Amino acid sequence: MTESEQSRIIEMAWEDRTPFEAIETLYGLSEKNVIRLMRQTLKPASFRLWRARVTGRNTKHLKLRNPDISRGYCKTQYKHR
């Protein structure tokens, strides 16, 4: 995985509306592997904050998400280059 891909996965993991399934579809990393990546790359305090933030968050799992939400991101979230 390139540094750019790793950076994007971390960014997606922090985003509230991006489900783990989207990361798996795009990068082939399961939720368990995303957690492992975050643990390895973030500082311990940042990892704990992230885990507290995503644990139980309905938008991070498609099965828990409101069926009215059909997209994984806000249309204004991506940076234009």
VEXPAGU-71102 format. One line per 2 residues: number of its first residue (from 1); their letters; for each residue x, y, z of N, C-alpha, C. Coordinates in steps of 0.02 Angstrom, whole numbers, padded with zeros to 5 digits. Each point is the difference from the previous one (the first is absolute). Layout:
NUM> A> X,Y,Z,X,Y,Z,X,Y,Z ~ ... $
***
This chain:
1> MT> 00042,-00059,00000,-00042,00059,00000,00045,00062,00000 ~ -00018,00047,-00042,00040,00062,-00004,-00015,00045,00060 $
3> ES> 00043,00048,00010,-00010,00048,00054,-00064,00040,-00012 ~ -00014,00016,-00063,-00060,00036,-00018,-00063,-00041,00015 $
5> EQ> 00001,-00064,-00016,-00057,-00044,00013,-00010,-00007,00076 ~ 00054,-00009,00036,-00005,-00006,00073,-00029,00063,00030 $
7> SR> 00021,00058,-00024,-00026,00063,00024,-00074,00006,-00014 ~ -00021,-00021,-00059,-00072,00004,-00018,-00041,-00047,00043 $
9> II> 00026,-00060,00013,-00037,-00047,00043,-00009,00029,00070 ~ 00052,00029,00027,-00005,00031,00066,-00051,00057,-00001 $
11> EM> 00002,00040,-00052,-00049,00055,-00007,-00071,-00027,-00003 ~ -00010,-00053,-00039,-00067,-00030,-00006,-00022,-00030,00067 $
13> AW> 00047,-00030,00037,-00017,-00030,00064,-00023,00054,00050 ~ 00029,00059,-00003,-00020,00055,00044,-00067,00031,-00019 $
15> ED> -00018,-00005,-00064,-00063,00031,-00024,-00060,-00036,00030 ~ -00047,00038,00025,-00059,-00029,00032,-00044,-00038,-00049 $
17> RT> -00007,00025,-00060,-00048,-00029,-00047,00029,-00054,-00045 ~ 00064,-00013,00004,00031,-00051,-00043,-00002,-00067,00037 $
19> PF> -00039,-00047,-00024,-00004,-00065,00034,00062,-00043,-00013 ~ 00013,-00045,00045,00056,-00046,-00008,-00006,-00040,-00065 $
21> EA> -00061,-00014,-00020,-00011,-00038,-00061,00026,00037,-00061 ~ -00004,00067,00001,00026,00040,-00056,00077,-00006,-00004 $
23> IE> 00032,-00001,00057,00073,-00008,00002,00018,-00069,-00026 ~ -00038,-00050,00020,00013,-00067,-00024,-00010,-00006,-00075 $
25> TL> -00052,00031,-00026,-00012,-00002,-00072,00056,00033,-00039 ~ 00022,00058,00023,00051,00038,-00036,00071,-00026,00009 $
27> YG> 00016,-00024,00062,00069,-00017,00015,00010,-00072,00023 ~ -00053,-00038,00007,00006,-00070,00019,00017,-00012,00073 $
29> LS> -00009,00051,00043,00015,-00008,00071,-00065,-00008,00039 ~ -00004,-00055,00037,-00059,-00011,00043,00002,00049,00059 $
31> EK> -00054,00003,00037,-00002,00044,00059,00056,-00018,00048 ~ 00011,-00065,00010,00054,-00023,00044,00068,00025,-00024 $
33> NV> 00012,-00001,-00065,00064,00024,-00027,00006,00076,00004 ~ -00056,00035,-00007,00001,00073,00008,00019,00017,00072 $
35> IR> -00030,-00036,00047,00016,00012,00070,00074,-00013,00013 ~ 00027,-00053,-00029,00071,-00016,00008,00044,00056,-00030 $
37> LM> -00018,00024,-00060,00037,00054,-00032,-00002,00063,00044 ~ -00058,00016,00026,-00006,00060,00042,00041,-00007,00063 $
39> RQ> 00000,-00060,00030,00040,-00012,00061,00075,00009,-00014 ~ 00021,-00023,-00059,00071,00003,-00018,00024,00070,-00019 $
41> TL> -00045,00041,-00028,00022,00064,-00027,-00016,00060,00044 ~ -00052,-00004,00040,-00018,00056,00043,00038,-00004,00066 $
43> KP> 00007,00057,00032,00026,00002,00068,-00052,-00035,00045 ~ 00021,-00029,00055,-00047,-00037,00043,-00062,00041,00021 $
45> AS> 00010,00063,00019,-00056,00041,00020,-00048,00014,-00058 ~ 00029,00011,-00059,-00042,00011,-00060,-00039,-00063,-00018 $
47> FR> 00032,-00058,00006,-00035,-00062,-00013,-00058,-00009,00048 ~ 00010,00013,00064,-00054,-00007,00049,-00058,00048,-00016 $
49> LW> 00016,00061,-00019,-00052,00048,-00020,-00039,-00025,-00060 ~ 00036,-00026,-00049,-00033,-00025,-00060,-00045,-00059,00016 $
51> RA> 00025,-00048,00040,-00041,-00058,00018,-00062,00021,00038 ~ 00006,00047,00046,-00058,00025,00037,-00049,00033,-00048 $
53> RV> 00026,00034,-00049,-00043,00035,-00048,-00039,-00047,-00045 ~ 00032,-00053,-00025,-00034,-00044,-00048,-00039,-00058,00032 $
55> TG> 00016,-00016,00062,-00035,-00055,00033,-00074,00017,00008 ~ -00041,-00042,-00029,-00072,00009,00006,-00030,00053,-00046 $
57> RN> 00041,00031,-00042,-00025,00052,-00045,-00037,-00033,-00058 ~ -00064,00015,-00006,-00042,-00031,-00051,00026,00011,-00071 $
59> TK> 00029,00057,-00013,00021,00016,-00069,00063,-00037,-00021 ~ 00036,-00032,00046,00061,-00035,-00018,-00014,-00072,-00023 $
61> HL> -00062,-00022,00006,-00019,-00068,-00020,-00064,00003,-00041 ~ 00003,-00027,-00060,-00059,00003,-00044,-00061,-00034,00030 $
63> KL> 00009,-00053,00038,-00057,-00036,00029,-00036,00042,00052 ~ 00035,00045,00033,-00029,00043,00052,-00025,00066,-00027 $
65> RN> 00019,00016,-00060,-00014,00065,-00030,-00074,00007,-00019 ~ -00025,00060,00006,-00068,00015,-00022,-00005,-00015,-00075 $
67> PD> -00050,-00039,-00021,-00005,-00019,-00071,-00011,00060,-00047 ~ -00020,00057,00027,-00010,00060,-00041,00066,00031,-00023 $
69> IS> 00055,-00019,00033,00066,00027,-00019,00032,-00050,-00048 ~ 00006,00021,-00062,00026,-00047,-00051,00071,00016,-00022 $
71> RG> 00029,00054,00025,00068,00016,-00020,00046,-00005,00060 ~ 00064,-00009,-00012,00048,-00008,00053,00038,00063,00017 $
73> YC> -00016,00055,-00034,00038,00061,00012,-00042,00060,-00018 ~ 00021,00056,00026,-00032,00064,-00017,00029,00024,-00066 $
75> KT> -00041,00027,-00044,00024,00019,-00066,00052,00054,00002 ~ 00008,00035,00056,00051,00053,00005,00062,-00023,00037 $
77> QY> 00005,-00064,00020,00057,-00021,00041,00064,-00008,-00037 ~ -00001,-00017,-00063,00062,-00014,-00036,00034,00064,-00023 $
79> KH> 00065,-00001,00008,00040,00058,-00019,00009,00000,-00076 ~ -00008,00056,-00030,00011,00006,-00073,00071,00021,-00012 $
81> R> 00033,-00035,-00045,00071,00016,-00014,00008,00028,-00068 $
***
